[in-house]
Each structure stands twice: as C-alpha cells, then as structure tokens.
Amino acid sequence: VVRGTSDARYGLNNIAGNVNLLTRTGGEYSKARIRYGSFNNQETQLAKGIEGSNWTQNYFFAYQKADGYRDHAEADRSSMAGKWFYTPDEGNYRLGLIARHYETQADEPGYLSKDDARQHPTMSNSYNATDKGTRRMNQLSLHVDSDLSETLAWAAKAYSNSFDDRRWTQYWRTSSQQERNTYETQQGALSSLTWRPHVSWLYDFALEGGADMQQQQNQSERYKTIARVRQSQTRDQQFDFDTYGTYLQAEIKPFESLKLVPAYRVDKIQGDFTNELTGLEYDVNDYGLIEQPKLSVVYSPWGEQASLYANWGRTFQVGTGAAAYKIPPRDTDLAPSINEGWETGLKFAPADWLDGRLAYWRQDATGEVSRRLNDPSGESDNVGETRRWGYDLQVNLHADERTEIWMAYSWQYSEILEPSATLPNSKGQEIDHIPDHLYNAGISYAATPALQLSAWMNGQSNYYLERENTQGTYGGYVLMNLGASYQISAAASVDLQ
C-alpha cells in the first residue's frame, strides 16, 4: 500500500495512492478449500502450483453461491486464472503470461426507505422482483523482466482488460426500471528501465525512467424497461479515453542513514465522445501536459530502530465518463484537479516486540470532482477547492512467540475551502462521505501448536451524505470478528469464523 501523492510510477487514478496485489508465482502445491456459512453461502476454491527448472505454472478456480442476507439477493460467482512464467538457466530474464476470468450473476434487492431499513432490513420491495445483473471481466497480460547488464534492469508488461456489465434496476416505486449496459476494453503497456551505477562519492544511487499508456474504448447504454423488456432507449454513448505518461525518478543515498527520492511525472489525455442517439461528437477536455513533481526523504540515524520520513507531491484527477469531454452547455476546456499533498512521520521499531508508525498528512485539491449518482447523462459535480488532513497511528506488538497484537487509528478532517458556484452554501463544510475516525485492532493467539485463535474488529464514525451538511450523519459502524483454526494434520485444517 502506497499512501499519498509521492509515487511517480502511476498517473491516472493515483490521486491519493495505490495498492499492489502480488499473487503467488511458482511453488509446488495442491490446495483446496471448501466453505459453508450463513445465508446458504457455499464456496469451493482449488489452487495448483507446478515448478520446474525453467517453468512455473499456477492455476486457480473458485465458485461461490449464496442466497444473500436480504430477500431477492441470490448470487453465483466464478473465477479462474492461470500464470505461466519461463526463466532460462542463466537467470538473466523472465517471460510471463497471466490470464484471468471472472463472472457473476446476481439478483438486486434494491434500495429501502429509512423506516424499512430499520424495521425490515432483509426485505426487498415488490417492484424490484425482476431486478438483476450479470458481470464478466477478463484480463490477459504479458510480462518481461530482464537484467540487461550488471547495472541495468528492464521491466515491461502489456495487458488487455474487458469489462461487460448488464443490469436491471429500479430505484423507487415512482421511477421506471432501467437496463444499464457498460462495455469497456482497456489495452495498455507499462515499461521501466532502472540504472544502478557505482558512484564513489555516494552510498547508493539508482535512476529509474518509465513510460505507460492506456487506451480505453467504452460504451454506455441505458433503456427504460418493464420487467426487463425494453420500452425506449435513453442513453447510447461511445467514448475513447487514452492516457499517456512518463516519469523519471532517482534514489539517492549520500550516506547509509539518508535516502532522497526526487521524481517528476507528466501525463497527457486524449479521446473523443459520441452521442449515438443524436450523432453528435465531442472532444475530450484539453487538459494539456499534467505535470507532477514529487519528493520523498527518509532519515534513519538510529538504524532500524527508528526513521523520520517526509514526502510531498502532486497527482491529478479528471472527470469520469461524459464529464471528461466538452459537451454543451460546457464549451471551454476544464483544467485537471491537482491534488497537492504531503506527509511527515516517524516509523519505529525500538525492540523486537514492537513496531509502528505515527504520521501527520494533508492534501489540498483544486477543482475536485465527484461522480453524480444516477445522472442520466453521466456527468460529475464540481466540489470545488478542498482540503483533507489527519493523523495516523499504527502499532504492532509481538508479545511472545504465540501472541500477535495490532491496532491502527486514523483521525481525518476535511473542508470545502472554495465551493463551486452551484452550491455556495457548502463553503467551510465537510466533504461528504468522509468519516472523521477510522480504526481497527486485533489479536492472534496460538493456544496450542495446532489451534490458532483470533479476534479482530474495525469501524468508523458517521459522515455527511451531502456537501451542505444539513441532512444529518450516517454510516458509522463497528464490526467484530472471531476466528479459530485447527490443524488436523499436515494436509488438512478446519476453520470457524
């Protein structure tokens, strides 16, 4: 998890950080998991790993079926994936292919009124009886990692994603049922070159340059329907949305306890939009070259026991869907929303049994946009100039060989500094959907060599649903989890959660 605005590797959708999920590559194993739980939740997972001298193969399959907590909430989901990687005997490069498929079919129980949500939370309205949806996602990616020399390394990947979503939903008894279809194809590539020369007057030095591109072909259709039978078409949009970016980043260590990471990134957006109902075409907003300087510093005078760090950077946000294009009455180019953020903190590990992090951060955005819920044309709202800031505390306790304890707490605040002209009364108010407090804590205890017990909880405080802060706060919760795992043998275990 990379928080904040200092990571130069990514541009679009990297406005406040990113998360990388690293899945298993290689290994020799055969694993199966069968689960059964509340609301007739049934799940099977199968995983197989094969590793030879040059080839690794990984396969995965999962199927889940559940009735759902609410009425008319049945769902069937399936997922499968395969990974194939080749490394020659010399070990100087690696080639890989990954393929994934996901599919789900689910009924949609719909929205409830406030009273029904409190008194009959499992119900579904009669007018939602024919609401349902299907979703399919596919991904194919090619990977290359190569050591070009002792000081030069190259990494590249190319990918193609497809997203196919079709759903029928009725928001309220007085509105019509809608069929909403979304088709997306995303094709792109990322490449980076890292140079690690020996510099006699530096403890360590590395220079990394990278470039990436993503080309989207998107289609959004909507129809008025009765019991999933089309009556009329209300939306037929086709739009291309392409992003191109490049960055340069250095890692400089003048001496062992100090690391400096300056970086600079530039992105460019292109595309066009066609309203197939009218035949009219529109250009994407000319956002120009979106420049994003960044800097990170880590100072560790106490070795691994503690380090001080600070970072600063700029990232960007643009509208999604129709909001990214010059569609009347908007006839001038919008500027991107620039998110300028910084964070400073202390990472500490004074003993083998304790480590953690304490930080203060702030992010200021110009012209922030948010997606407009259920908008017929797919437009976004201009929130205005905003500020977010807060404190983070994270602690891990390794009490003994059998006990692990962890906790984290975040205090976060927000304010609309300069509102959009359409909502002047939001000036000085909190940004909607941001809870002031987020927290989690847990403990894991090995009662015996075979029995593992765990308890963990997470929660958040209430937040406003609208920007004028007049309609009350909602959304706070605390969720408690208990778990036990018993190792029957070297090949089998039983879990209860």
N, C-alpha and C positions, 0 to 999 in steps of 0.2 A: 504494500500500500504506500503510494507516494502522495503526501498531502500538499496542498498549496499550489503555488504558481511557479515553482523554480525548475520544473522538469522540462528540458528543451526537446525531448525525443518526440513529443506529440503536439499537434496543434489543435484541430477541431475536437470539441468535446473534452478538452483537457483543462477546462476553465478553473477547476478547484482541485485538480489532482487526478490520479488514475489508479486502477487496480489491475495487477497482472496475476492471472491464474496459471500456475505451472503444473501441468498434468504429467502423469507418470510416463517416462520413456525408458524402454528396456526392462530388464528384470526377468526372472524365470519364476512364474507363479500361475496358479489356477485358483480363482476365488469366486465364491457365490454368496449372496445374501438374500434371505427371504424375510419379509416383514409383514406383520399384520397389526392393525391398530383401529382406533376409534373411527366411526362412520364408515365401517367396512373398507378401510384403507388396506389395499393389498399391493405388494411390491416385490419384484424379483430383479436382482442385478447379477450379471455374470461378467467376469473380467479374466483375461488370459494374457500372459506375457511370455514371449519367447525371445531368448537372447543367444545369438551365436557369436562366432569370432568377428564377423563383419556386419551382420544384420541384426536389428532388433525389430520385433513386431509386438504391437499391443492392440488388443481387441476389447470392446466393451459393448454390452447390451443391457438395457433396462426397460421394464414395463411396470406401469403403475395404474391401478384402477381404484377409484374412491367414490363414495356416494356424496361426500361433502357435508359440512356442518349444517348448511341450510337446505331447505326443500329445493328441488329442481337445480341441483348443483353437481350432478354426476360428471365425472371426468375420466377419460382414458388418455394415458400419455405413454409414448415410447421413445427411446433414444438409442442410437448406436453410433459407434465410432471405431476407426482403425488408424493406426500410426505405423509407418514403415520407415526406418532410418538405416542408412548404409555408411559405414566408416571403413576406409581401407586399412591395410596392415600398418602403413606408415603413420596413420592417425592425423594427417595434416589437413583433412577436410571431412565434412559430414553432409550428406544429402538426405532430405526427408520429405515425406508425403503424409498429410493428415486429411482424413475425410470424416465428416460428421453429418448426422441426420437426426432431426427431432420432429415429432408430430404429436399433436394433441387434438382431441375433440371434447368439448365441454358444454354443458348446459349453463345458461346465465340466469341466476336468480333475481337480478335486478336490484334497483335502489329501494330502500324502505323509508317511510316517513319517520320523523323523530319518535313519535309515540310507538309505532310498530317496532322500531329498532330497539326500544327499551323493553316493551312488554312481550313481543313475539319475535325475538331475534332470529329464529330459524325459519320463519315463513318466507314465502315468495308470493308476490301478487299474481292474481289470475291472469292479468294481461301480459305477464312475462312467460306464459306457458310455452310459447314457441320460440323464445329467445335462445340462441345457442351460437357456437362458433367453432371454427377449425383453424389451426395454425400449423404451418410447415416451415422449417428452417433447414437449410443445407449449407455446408461450408467445405471448401476444398482449398488446401494451401500447400505450397511448395517451399522448402527451406534449404538454405545453403549456408554453412559456416566453414570458413577456410582460414588457415594460417598461411598468408602469402609469403611471409618471411619471419625471422625471429622477432621483429619489431612491428610487423604489420598484420592486422587481422581484419577480415571482411565477413559481414553477415548480411543476408538478404532473405526476404520472403515475399511471395506473391500469393494473393488469395482471391477467391470469388465466393461471395455470400449471396444467398437468395432467401427472401422472406415473403411468405404467402399467407395472408391473414384474411379470413372471411367470417363476418359475424353479423348476427341479427340482434338488435337491442331496442327496447322501448323504455325511455327514461321516465315517463309519467303517464298516468291514465289518460290525460288530455292531449298527449302528443302521439305522433304516428310511430309505428315500428320502422326502424331503419335497417337496411342492409348496407354494411360498410366493408368495402374490399380494399385491401392495401397490398400492392405487389412492389417489391423492391429487389433490385440487383445491384450489388456493390462489388466492384472489382478494384484491386489496388495492389501496391507494392511498397515495401519499405527496405531501405538499404543503409548500412552504416559501415564506415571504414575507421579503424582505430589504430593509431600510431603510438608506439611506446619506445621512443629512443632513449638512449642513456645520455643524460645531461649531467656533467661532472659537478656543477655547482648547485644542483637540486637533489633533494632526497628521492623524489619520484616525479615523473611527468608523463602525461598522456594527452593526446589530441584526437578528438572524435568528430567526424563530419558525417552528416546523414541527410537523406532526402526521402520523401514519401509522396505518394499520390493516391487518391481515391476517387473513382468515378461512379456516380450513382445514377441509375435510371429508375425513376419512381412513378407509380401510377396510383391514384386515389379515386375511388368511385363510391358514390352513395345513391341509394334508391329508397323511396317510400314504399313500404311493403305492408301487406296484411297477411299474417300467418305465414311469413316468408315467401309470399307471392308478390312479385314486383308490380307496382302500380305506376310509378313515374321515376325518372332519374333526376336527381338534384345536384350531383357533382360528377364531373369527369375531368380530372386533372392529370396531366402528364408533365413531369419536370425532371430535368437533368441538374445534378448538383455535384460539381467537381472541385476537389481541393488539391492544391499542390504546395508542398512545404519543404524547407531545407533548414538545416541548423549546423552550428559549429560550437563545440564545447571542449574546454580544456580542464584537465585535472592537474593542479599544480601543488606539490608539497615541497615548500622551501626547506623544511626540516620535518622530522617524524611526527611532531605533535600538531602541525598546522596544515590544513588542506583548504585550497581555494578552488572553486569551480565556477568560473565565468562562462556564460553561454549567450548565444544570440540566435533567434529563430525568426524566419519570415514565412508567411503563408499568403497564398493567393487563391481566390474563389472565383469560379466561372460557372455558367449554367444558363438555362432558359426554361420558360414555363409556358405551357399551352393549355388554355381552357377549351377542351374539346366540345363543350356544349355551345360555345359561341364561335370557335375557330380563331380566337384572338391569342396572340403570342406576346410574351413579355420577357425582358432581360432580367438577370439577377442584379441585385444592387451592386454597384461598382464600389466594393469595399477598399480598393487599392491594395498596396502591399501592407500587410498587417505585421508590424514589427514588434518583436517581443524580446527585449533584453532580460537577462537573469543573472543572479549571482548567489552563490552559497559559500559559507565559511564554517569550518569545523576546527575547534581548538581543543586539544586534549593534553594539557600539561601534566595531568595525573595518570597518564597511560589509559588502561582500560577501566579504571575506577570511575572516571567522570570525564565528560566533554561538554563544552559550551558550543552551541551552534546558532547560526542565524542565516536566513535566506530572504531574498527579495526577487520579485519577478513580475512579469506581465503575461497574461493569457487573454483570450478573446472569446466572445460569444456572438453568434448571429441568429437570426430568426430561423425557425424550422418550417418546412412546408411552404405555403404561399407567402409567409411573412418574409422570406428571403428575396422576394422579387418585387420589381416596381410595377405594382398593379394599382390602377386608379381606384380611389382618388389620390393615391400616393404617386407623384410623378418626379420626385427627386431622390437621389441616392441616399440611403441610410448609411451611417458610419457604423462600424462594428462596436459592440460594447467591450471596452477594455477593462479587464479585471487586474488591478494592481494590488499585490499582496505581499506581506512579509510575516515572518515568524522568527521568534528567538526563544531559546530554551536550554535546558540542562538535561543531558542523559547521564544516568548514574548507575553504577554497579559497585558499591563500596565493599561488598562481600559476596561470597559465592551464593549466599541465600537470598540476596536482594538485588533487584534491578528495576529501573523505571525511567520515567520521563516527565518533566514539568515544562510547560510551554505557554507563551502568550502569542497571539496571532491577530492580524487584521487584514481585511480585504475590502477595497473600495472599487466600485464598478460604475462606469459611465453608461447611461442609456440601457440599463438592464432590461431584458425582455423575458416574458413568461408566456407559455402556451395558453391560449384561450380555450377553456373547456367547452366542448360541444359546439364550437363555432362552425356555421355552415360552410364558410369558405376556407377554414384552416388558418386563420390569422392569429397573431400573437398580440399581447398587450405590452406597451412600453411602461415599465415600472418606474423608471427614472434613475437618478443618481442615488446609489445605495452604499451602505457601509455595514460590514459584519465584523465582529471581533469577539475574542473569547479566550478562555484559559483551559488547558488540558492537563490532567494528572493521570498518570498510568503507573501502576506498581505491580510487580510480580514477586511473590515470596516463595522460595523453595525451602519450606520449613524443615523438611528432612527427606530422606530417600523415599518416603511413602506419601508425602503430602505436598501438593502444589496449590497455591492460592493466588488469585489475580483480581485486580479491580481497576476500573477506569472511570473517570468523571470528567465531563465537559460542561463548562458554563459558556454559553454563547449568546450574544446580543446582536440586534440588527436595528437599522434605522433607515428610513427613506429620507435622504438629505434634500433632494430636489425632485419633486414628483413630476409626472407627465401632466400636460395641460388638461387631459381628460379627467384627472382625479386629483384636483388641487388639495382636497382635504386630507390626503394621505401624507402630507408633509410632516415629518417628525414622528410618524407612526412606525410600528414594527413591520417588517416584511412578513407577508403571510406564509404559513406553513413552516415556520422555524421555531421549534421548541427551545426554551431557554436552558433546559437541563437535559443531558443525556448521561446514562450511567449503566455500568454492568459490573458484575462481580461473580466469582465462582471459586469452588474448591474441588480438588480431585484427591481421593484418598485410597491407597492400596490397602484394603483391610487384611487381605491375605495375598500370597503370590498369585492366586487365581481370581480373586474377587476385587474389582475396581468399583468404587462408589464415587458419585459426583453430584454436585448441586450447583446451579448457576442461575443468575437472574439478569434481566436487563429491563430498562424502562426509560421513559421520557416524560416531560411535563407537557401541559396543554399549550396550544398555539392558536393564533388567529387564522381564520379561513379567508379573510379579505383584507385589503390594504388600508381601509379606513379604521379598522379595529373597533367597530361598533356592534358586532353581532356575537360577541362572546368568544370564549376559547374552548377548544375541543382537542381530542386526540391523545391525551395523556394516558399512560398505562404502565403497569408493572407485570412482567411475565416471569414466572418461576418454573424451573425445570429440575427434575430429579432423575438420576440415571444409575443403573447398575449393570456391570458387565462381568460375566463369569466364564472363565476359560475352562471348558470341559476337558479338552485335550489339546495337543499341539495343533490340531487341524480344525477345531470347532469351538465356537463360543456362543453364548446366549446373552442378549441384551434386553433390558427392560427400561423404557423411558416413560 
